[in-house]
Amino acid sequence: MLWLKAFHVVSVVSWFAALLYLPRLFVYHSQIQGAGIDDPAGNARFKVMERKLFGLMTFAAVLALGFGVAMLAVAPDYLLMRCCSSSPPTGIRIRSAGIACSTKSRHCCWWASSSWSWSSRSDPSG
C-alpha cells in the first residue's frame, strides 16, 4: 500500500511540474514567432520540447490517475476521509475537483499547442 502512495505522489508531482512548465515553453515559442525572428532551428527545437513535455505530462497524468484508483481499490476507506473532524466526508470531492481542473488545464495546453503543428516543418502556421 505504501508503494502505491509513493508512486502516486511521484506521478502527481511530475504531472504538475510539466503542467506548470509547458505554458512557459509556449510563451518562449510565441516570443520567437512574434518578434519576427527567422530561426527555424529554434522553432523546431521548441516544437520538439513541447511535444516531448506534453507526452511526459500525459504519461504522468495517466500514472497518477491509475495509482489513485489502485489506492482506492486497495483501501476504499480513503473515500471517507474528512477535511476537518466535524465536517462531512468532502476530501474526495475536493480531490476530484482538483483532478478535473488539472485535466482541463492539460486540455487547454493541448488546444493552445494546436496553433503550432508538432511536425518537423518549421512553418509556424502549421
N, C-alpha and C positions, 0 to 999 in steps of 0.2 A: 504494500500500500504506500509506503514511504517513497519508493522509487517512482510510483505514478505521480505523486505530488512533485517530486524533483523534476521529472521530465516535463510536467505541465508548466511549472514555473519557468524553466529554461525556454520552453516553446513560447510562452506568453511574452517573456522579456525580448526574445528575438523578433516576435511579431511586432511588438510595439516599437522596438528600435528601428525596424525597417519602415514602419508606418510613419514615424516621425522624420526619417531621413529622406524618404522618397520625394515628398513635396519640395525639399531643399534642392534635390537634383533637378526637379522641374524648373525651379527658379533659375538655377545656373544655366540650364539648357535654353530657357527663354531669353536670358540675357545675351547669350551668344547670338541667337537668331534676331533679337530685337535691335541689337546695336549695329546690325548690318555687317558684322564681321564675317568675312568669307573664309570660314575654317571648316572644310568638310571633314577633316580628321577629328577635330574636336566635336563636331556634331555627331559623327558616327560613334565616337567614344561615349558621349552621353547617352545615346540610344542603347548601346550595349550595357552600360552601367544601370540604366533604368530597367531594362528588360531582365537582367540578372537579379537585381534587387527585388523586382516585383515577383519573380519566380521564387526567390528565397522567402519573401513575405507570405506568399500563398502557401508554401510548404509549411512554414512555421504556424500559420493560422490553422491549417488542417490538423497538424500535430497537436496544437493546443486544444482545439475542439475535441479531437479524438481522446486525448488523455483526460480531459474534463469529463467526457461522457463515461470513460472507463472508470474514473473515480466514483462517479455517481452510481455506476452499476455495481461496483465492489462495496461501496458504503452509502446506501441510499439515505442514511441519516443526515447527509450533507444538505439534503433538500429542506430539512427542518431547522437549519441554522438561523439564529436570530442576530440582528444588528445590536440590539440592546436587550437587557434581561427581561424587560417588561413588554417589549414590542412583539407583534405577531411575526411569524417567520417570513421576513422580507429579504433575507440575504440572497436567495436565488433570484428574486425579482430584480434586485439591484445589479447582480452579475449579468443576468440576461439582458438588461437594458444596456449595460456596458459592452457586451458582445455585439448587440445589434448596432450600436453606434460605431464600434470599431469596424465591423463588417461594412457598414455604409461608407465609412471613410475609405476603406480599401476599394470599394466600387467607384467612389469619386476619383481616386487616383487612377483607376483604370480608364475612366471616362476622360480625365484630363490628358492622359497619355495618348488617347486616340488621335489627337491632332498631329502627333509625330508617329509615323509608321516605324515600327521597330525592325524594319528590314535593313539591309546593308546599304540601301541607297542614301545618298547624302541630301536629297531634296527634302526640305523641311515641310513642304506642303503635303507630302505623303504620296 
